[in-house]
Amino acid sequence: VVDRVVAPPEYRSHFSEHLMVVPNSYFVNDHRQQPAWQDVNSKQLARASYKELPAKGTLLACFNQLYKIDPPIFKVWVGILDKFPTA
């Protein structure tokens, strides 16, 4: 899951993964930087707006700062994903 800042279109060929670009978003990768963007309208966050997502299933996300995702937390996430194969 990426945005147009983190993965600009001209660099997508460098990724082996299929990228799901979330519109109107910014992946905060440095807590010291404050992006100058407007609040996203909640109407833009409808699941139907994201054709890449399956109609059913669980969508997991983490909105923490990157330094908080250490090896023990990552192991917990992997355990959760093992229990939810459709996530």
C-alpha positions in Angstrom: 0.0 0.0 0.0 1.7 3.2 -1.2 1.0 6.8 -2.1 2.2 8.8 -5.1 5.0 10.5 -3.0 6.5 7.3 -1.6 6.2 5.4 -4.9 6.0 7.9 -7.8 4.6 6.4 -11.1 8.0 6.8 -12.8 9.6 4.4 -10.3 6.9 1.7 -10.1 8.8 -0.6 -12.5 11.5 -0.9 -9.8 9.1 -2.8 -7.5 8.5 -6.5 -7.8 5.3 -6.3 -5.7 1.9 -5.2 -7.0 1.4 -1.7 -5.6 -1.9 -0.5 -4.4 -1.9 3.3 -4.6 -4.1 5.0 -2.1 -5.3 8.3 -3.5 -5.4 11.5 -1.5 -3.0 10.1 1.1 0.6 10.4 2.3 2.6 7.7 3.9 4.2 9.4 6.9 7.8 8.2 7.0 9.3 10.9 9.2 7.4 12.2 12.2 9.4 15.4 12.0 7.9 16.3 8.7 4.4 17.8 8.5 2.8 17.3 5.1 0.9 20.3 3.8 -2.3 18.5 2.7 -5.9 18.9 3.5 -8.0 16.5 5.6 -9.3 13.7 3.5 -13.1 13.8 3.1 -14.5 10.6 4.7 -16.7 10.1 1.6 -13.5 9.4 -0.4 -12.7 6.5 1.9 -15.5 4.2 0.7 -14.3 0.7 0.1 -15.9 0.8 -3.3 -13.4 3.5 -4.3 -10.6 1.1 -4.1 -11.1 -1.5 -6.8 -7.9 -3.3 -5.9 -9.5 -4.5 -2.6 -11.6 -7.6 -2.6 -15.3 -7.1 -1.9 -15.0 -9.1 1.3 -12.3 -9.6 3.8 -10.4 -7.9 6.5 -8.2 -4.9 5.8 -5.4 -4.5 8.3 -3.5 -1.2 8.7 -1.0 0.3 11.1 -1.0 4.1 11.6 2.0 4.2 14.0 5.3 5.8 13.5 7.8 3.4 11.9 10.2 3.2 14.8 7.4 1.4 16.8 7.3 -1.5 14.4 10.2 -3.5 15.9 10.9 -7.2 15.5 8.5 -8.3 18.4 5.7 -6.2 17.0 6.4 -7.5 13.4 6.2 -11.0 14.7 2.8 -10.3 16.3 1.6 -8.9 12.9 2.8 -12.0 11.1 0.9 -14.1 13.7 -2.3 -12.1 13.0 -1.9 -12.5 9.3 -1.5 -16.3 9.7 -4.9 -16.4 11.5 -6.6 -14.3 8.8 -5.5 -15.6 5.4 -8.0 -13.4 3.6 -6.6 -10.2 5.2 
